[in-house]
Amino acid sequence: MNKENIIISVVSLTIAILMASCVTPRRVNYLQDMTQGSQIQIENKFEAAIASYDELSITVSTSSSKKELAAPFNFSSGANSPSANNNSLYLVDVNGNIQMPILGNIHVAGLTRLQLQDTLTAMLKNGGYIDEPFVMVRFNNFKVFFLGGGKGKVLNIPNERCTFLEALAMLGSDVDLHTRRDHIAVMREINGKMVMRYLDPRSSDVFNDPFFMLQQNDFIIADTYNNGIVRNEFSYWLGIASVMMSAASLILSIAVLSKK
C-alpha cells in the first residue's frame, strides 16, 4: 500500500468515527411536529389512584369551636398521643385497606385522593363524630424510578401529578444525546402484572398515551443507541480520532517532504 492510500484510509476512518458520534436533531428534539400556536386535545384525564403499599398522610380538622373532636383521628403511626403536626400516616395494606381510629377498617384502593377525602368527610359527618369536618389526604410516597445508561435514580414528586415530559425534565442530563428518544419505556404494575409501553417524546402523540400521566412507583427505562458511541465511551473514541488525525497529518507531511 503506497503512502497516498495509507493517508486516504486513515482520513476516511477518522471521518467515519467522527460521523458516527454525531447526533442529528431528528433523533433528540422533543415534539417535532408542534409549531407556534399548535393545540393538542388531551383525552386522558388523570388522578393518581391509591394502591396497596401506598403511604397516605391524612389530616382531620374542623371549623367548629370543638376542635378537640378531631384529635382522636390525628395520631402518628404507632403513637399513643395526637400528632404534633395534626396528621396521621397510614400504610395501605395488601388488601387495599387502612385502619383508622374509631372509623375502623376502610377500603381505599382504587380511590383517588379527592374521593377518599369525600368518603372520610361523609363518614365523620354521618357518624355524628364531627359536625363540620375537613379532611386532607396526601400521598406521602409518590416516587418515579429511572433506569438508563447504567444508572438509576429516584424522582420524588412533590404533588400527585407528574407527566412523562415533566419527569424527563427532572432527569436533566441523565437523558443525554445518546438516549434513544424512540425507545423510552414506562413500566407500571396493573392488576398484579408489570406492563411496559414505549413512549416517543419527539411526537405530540405522546400527550394522549395512557401512560403519559405517571403513577406512583412507575419506572422509566431508557436505552442508548447501540452503535458503540455512548457517552461513557465518547471521550475515548474522540481521543483515538485525534491521534489518527495527528498521524495522518504526520504521514502527509512526510510524504510531501519526501517528494522534495
Secondary structure, 3 states (H helix, E strand, C coil): CCHHHHHHHHHHHHHHHHHHCCCCHHHHCCCCCCCCCCCCCCCCCCCCECCCCCEEEEEEEECCCCHHHHHHHCECCCCCCECCCCCEEEECCCCCEEEECCCEEEECCCCEHHHHHHHHHHHHHHCCCCCCEEEEEEECCCEEEEEECCEEEEEECCCCCCEHHHHHHHHHHHCCCCECHHHEEEEEEECCEEEEEEECCCCHHHHHCCCCECCCCCEEEECECCCCCCHHHHHHHHHHHHHHHHHHHHHHHHHHHHCC
